[in-house]
Amino acid sequence: MFGRLYWMLILAIFVSSPVFADRNDLALQEFRAAGAGSYIDASYGYAVFPSIGKVGLIIGGATGKGQVYQEGKAVGSATMTQVSLGFQFGGQVYKQIIFFEDVRAMREFTSGNFEFGGQIAAVALNSGVSAEVSTGGGGRTSVTAANGDITEVDSTGFVDGMAVFTLSQGGFMVEVSLGGQRFSYEPL
């Protein structure tokens, strides 16, 4: 049983390591196709993680590497780690993108070490299906992009200036656990 968990963790870490620079571009295309295009176009900046591996058996962990963008240009790299405790079993791989509504939110994320607690919930998107993206209430909200343009996005999904979306890549995970995501940032 623990041997299987060990190999799942090794696979998750291997899958989450960046092998090709264009993995970020492919992830952005998939998020756009799944319905997050208005956020990509309108947000001040965003962090994209093309592959995060997660595994758990009572104690769980996740890790992934990504790039941080402002005005569509890479400005740094980020690493996500997560440790969780609670009822959980399995493993999964997913993509994640974090949108920054304004300069304050991006500055907070890129301050060096940033952590999501339980207050942020990710919207799970369906790849290959155009989905209406909403983390609450619906409606429209104006976002000032890094270049100063003001654009409306399809829903009011920002919480404390950030919106988080995920796309499942595969695996199976049963989870009722506690644990936040921690991010480290390195400028280019």
Secondary structure, 3 states (H helix, E strand, C coil): CHHHHHHHHHHHHHHHCCCCCCHHHHHHHHHHHHHHHHHHHHCCEEEEEEEEEEEEEEEEEEEEEEEEEECCEEEEEEEEEEEEEEEEEEEEEEEEEEEECCHHHHHHHCCCEEEECCCCCCEEECCCCCCCCCCCCCCCEEEECCCCCEEEECCCCCECCEEEEEEEEEEEEEEEEECCEEEEEEEC
